[in-house]
Amino acid sequence: MATTLLHPGLEDVLQNILQAVEEAGREASSVRLIAVSKTHDAERIEPIIGAGQRLFGENRVQEATGKWPDLRERHPDVELHLIGPLQSNKVKDAIALFDVIHSVDRPKIAKALAQEMARSGRKPRLLVQVNTGEEAQKAGVLPGDAAGFVEQCQEEFGLEIEGLMCIPPIDEESSLHFALLAKIAGGLGLKELSMGMSADYETAIQFGATYVRIGTAIFGERGK
Ligand SMILES: *Cc1c(COP(=O)(O)O)cnc(C)c1O
């Protein structure tokens, strides 16, 4: 009964990741795949869990709160990652549900996270999002502010920051942004790099990604 059923989209992506890891001369275990399940319901997610995938990413706290508690009850070993922007009024729900939060990006949120972590006793792992393209509409600290903000998180709020995350601008060469993120993380001694999506994860792996966040290449196109 516990046989693992193959899922073609997932198998392809895992194969490509292995190849990219090998070409980069890295250890296979140094890159972890986050299957981005936003907009997909439990019926679409179950087969991916059935195929052995355990890390999942969602970009909205509210959507995740609706569908994941049941799924997690059936699959307690799933690890859930918040990869979308976080509002202060959602911090409590986010901490209750997520194991890793990739989108810490301002003092107000850092402070709210610290307070709620102390109150609840739950301690999700944290990454800081960097707006490498300096896009007005995008979340994240500016590259020039990243070091100061990470330090503030650590010293003022007592938060442990494990790494950095970025979403490169749609119309630019991703590799420039991956290189920038890796450089900033290296300078700060941070080990996790959350970068690379369906269109560019092999490149991200070349540049040192430790988490790749992949939706479309696994699940197919999202509706709308
Ligand atoms: C949707 C999303 C992804 C996955 O994008 P795909 O192109 O479907 O792989 C990755 N990261 C973030 C932050 C997202 O919102």
The ligand as a Tripos MOL2 file, in Angstrom:
@<TRIPOS>MOLECULE
LIG
   15    15     1     0     0
SMALL
NO_CHARGES

@<TRIPOS>ATOM
      1 C1          4.3290   30.9870   -7.7790 C.3       1 LIG1
      2 C2          5.6750   31.1170   -7.1790 C.ar      1 LIG1
      3 C3          6.7030   30.2190   -7.5350 C.ar      1 LIG1
      4 C4          6.5460   29.1130   -8.5580 C.3       1 LIG1
      5 O1          6.4450   29.6470   -9.8250 O.3       1 LIG1
      6 P1          6.4510   28.6880  -11.1390 P.3       1 LIG1
      7 O2          6.8860   29.5770  -12.2260 O.co2     1 LIG1
      8 O3          5.0460   28.2080  -11.2890 O.co2     1 LIG1
      9 O4          7.3960   27.5860  -10.8790 O.co2     1 LIG1
     10 C5          7.9280   30.3790   -6.9060 C.ar      1 LIG1
     11 N1          8.1480   31.3550   -5.9960 N.ar      1 LIG1
     12 C6          7.1800   32.2200   -5.6280 C.ar      1 LIG1
     13 C7          7.4740   33.2630   -4.6220 C.3       1 LIG1
     14 C8          5.9150   32.1350   -6.2100 C.ar      1 LIG1
     15 O5          4.9590   33.0040   -5.8420 O.3       1 LIG1
@<TRIPOS>BOND
     1     1     2 1
     2     2     3 ar
     3     2    14 ar
     4     3     4 1
     5     3    10 ar
     6     4     5 1
     7     5     6 1
     8     6     7 2
     9     6     8 1
    10     6     9 1
    11    10    11 ar
    12    11    12 ar
    13    12    13 1
    14    12    14 ar
    15    14    15 1
@<TRIPOS>SUBSTRUCTURE
     1 LIG1         1 GROUP 0 **** ****
